[in-house]
C-alpha cells in the first residue's frame, strides 16, 4: 500500500488483531474476537473506526464505560446481544447503539448466537479518557495507561 491515508482499500487488507490485552482471567471470554483498525489505516487521529468480528460465544470486551470517549456501534452481520445496566437487548443487522462519555452505564456485546457477528465500532480519541469496568475490579486511568485494581494496585 503506497499511501493508505488517501487510497481506498478493502477492510480485509487491514491487519487483523485477535484476543485481548486484559489481564487473566478477564481476557478469556474475549480471546476469540478479532478487530481490524480501519481508521488507523487512514491515519485518523480524532476518532477510531474498527471492524469487530465475534464468533459464537465471544465477547467484545468486559462491560465498561469511558469518562471522555463517546462510542457507537452498528451491526453489519449476526445477532449479538448488547448488555448494559438496563439488561440485555438482542441486536440484528442494521441496528445501532451509542454510549455517551461520562455515563457510568457499562456496556459490552456478547455473541450468544450461532453465527458470527460483525460490527462497525466508532469511538472518540479524547486525551485523559479513563475506563472503568462495571462488573469486575478493574480500571485504566489515562495517567498510567495500565490495567489496575480500583484501589490503584496494578495487575501483574
BELLINUR-V169300 format. One record per residue. N is the residue number from 1. PHI is phi in whole degrees, 0 to 359 (NA if undefined). D_FIRST is the distance of its C-alpha to the first C-alpha in Angstrom with 2 decimals. Layout:
BEGIN
n=[N | N]
phi=[PHI | PHI]
d_first=[D_FIRST | D_FIRST]
END
This chain:
BEGIN
n=[1 | 2 | 3 | 4 | 5 | 6 | 7 | 8 | 9 | 10 | 11 | 12 | 13 | 14 | 15 | 16 | 17 | 18 | 19 | 20 | 21 | 22 | 23 | 24 | 25 | 26 | 27 | 28 | 29 | 30 | 31 | 32 | 33 | 34 | 35 | 36 | 37 | 38 | 39 | 40 | 41 | 42 | 43 | 44 | 45 | 46 | 47 | 48 | 49 | 50 | 51 | 52 | 53 | 54 | 55 | 56 | 57 | 58 | 59 | 60 | 61 | 62 | 63 | 64 | 65 | 66 | 67 | 68 | 69 | 70 | 71 | 72 | 73 | 74 | 75 | 76 | 77 | 78 | 79 | 80 | 81 | 82 | 83 | 84 | 85 | 86 | 87 | 88 | 89 | 90 | 91 | 92 | 93 | 94 | 95 | 96 | 97 | 98 | 99 | 100 | 101 | 102 | 103 | 104 | 105 | 106 | 107 | 108 | 109 | 110 | 111 | 112 | 113 | 114 | 115 | 116 | 117 | 118 | 119 | 120 | 121 | 122 | 123 | 124 | 125 | 126 | 127 | 128 | 129 | 130 | 131 | 132 | 133 | 134 | 135 | 136 | 137 | 138 | 139 | 140 | 141 | 142 | 143 | 144 | 145 | 146 | 147 | 148 | 149 | 150 | 151 | 152 | 153 | 154 | 155 | 156]
phi=[NA | 278 | 215 | 296 | 288 | 238 | 265 | 283 | 207 | 285 | 302 | 294 | 282 | 275 | 305 | 265 | 248 | 248 | 87 | 214 | 271 | 303 | 290 | 293 | 266 | 290 | 283 | 306 | 289 | 253 | 294 | 274 | 289 | 225 | 219 | 241 | 278 | 295 | 298 | 297 | 298 | 252 | 73 | 294 | 241 | 270 | 209 | 255 | 231 | 230 | 259 | 258 | 244 | 238 | 292 | 308 | 76 | 273 | 254 | 288 | 189 | 286 | 294 | 210 | 212 | 247 | 280 | 228 | 240 | 285 | 227 | 218 | 234 | 223 | 278 | 265 | 216 | 86 | 225 | 285 | 245 | 272 | 241 | 224 | 300 | 283 | 124 | 250 | 230 | 285 | 253 | 214 | 306 | 95 | 271 | 218 | 210 | 227 | 227 | 284 | 301 | 84 | 266 | 277 | 259 | 299 | 221 | 199 | 244 | 237 | 265 | 261 | 271 | 263 | 245 | 296 | 251 | 232 | 226 | 265 | 240 | 237 | 214 | 291 | 237 | 264 | 301 | 81 | 283 | 256 | 238 | 240 | 255 | 292 | 254 | 225 | 277 | 207 | 205 | 229 | 264 | 302 | 296 | 253 | 68 | 237 | 285 | 215 | 290 | 300 | 276 | 98 | 292 | 286 | 283 | 279]
d_first=[0.00 | 3.77 | 5.95 | 6.26 | 9.87 | 10.46 | 8.38 | 10.04 | 8.92 | 11.32 | 13.00 | 13.09 | 9.36 | 10.38 | 12.35 | 16.00 | 18.69 | 22.23 | 25.61 | 27.02 | 27.76 | 31.32 | 34.16 | 36.14 | 37.70 | 35.80 | 32.50 | 34.02 | 33.78 | 30.09 | 28.91 | 27.84 | 25.72 | 21.94 | 19.67 | 16.07 | 15.50 | 13.92 | 15.04 | 13.55 | 9.96 | 11.07 | 13.22 | 16.40 | 19.45 | 22.52 | 21.97 | 20.06 | 19.01 | 19.00 | 19.30 | 22.28 | 23.53 | 27.15 | 28.83 | 32.63 | 34.43 | 31.40 | 31.61 | 28.95 | 30.71 | 34.19 | 35.97 | 35.07 | 35.11 | 33.64 | 35.71 | 33.20 | 30.35 | 30.59 | 28.89 | 28.39 | 27.75 | 27.43 | 28.16 | 26.02 | 27.72 | 30.76 | 33.77 | 33.33 | 35.99 | 35.77 | 38.21 | 39.66 | 43.10 | 44.31 | 43.60 | 41.34 | 39.79 | 38.29 | 35.14 | 33.81 | 30.90 | 30.96 | 32.78 | 31.57 | 32.95 | 32.68 | 33.85 | 35.03 | 34.72 | 38.02 | 39.52 | 40.56 | 40.14 | 37.83 | 35.52 | 33.56 | 32.38 | 33.86 | 33.14 | 36.63 | 36.03 | 35.60 | 32.16 | 28.74 | 28.06 | 24.78 | 24.79 | 22.72 | 23.69 | 23.55 | 25.11 | 25.94 | 25.00 | 28.38 | 29.60 | 32.71 | 32.00 | 34.23 | 33.95 | 37.10 | 37.54 | 40.42 | 41.76 | 41.25 | 42.10 | 38.68 | 36.91 | 34.12 | 35.18 | 32.67 | 34.86 | 34.40 | 31.15 | 32.75 | 34.35 | 38.06 | 41.32 | 42.83 | 45.24 | 42.45 | 42.67 | 39.24 | 38.25 | 38.21]
END
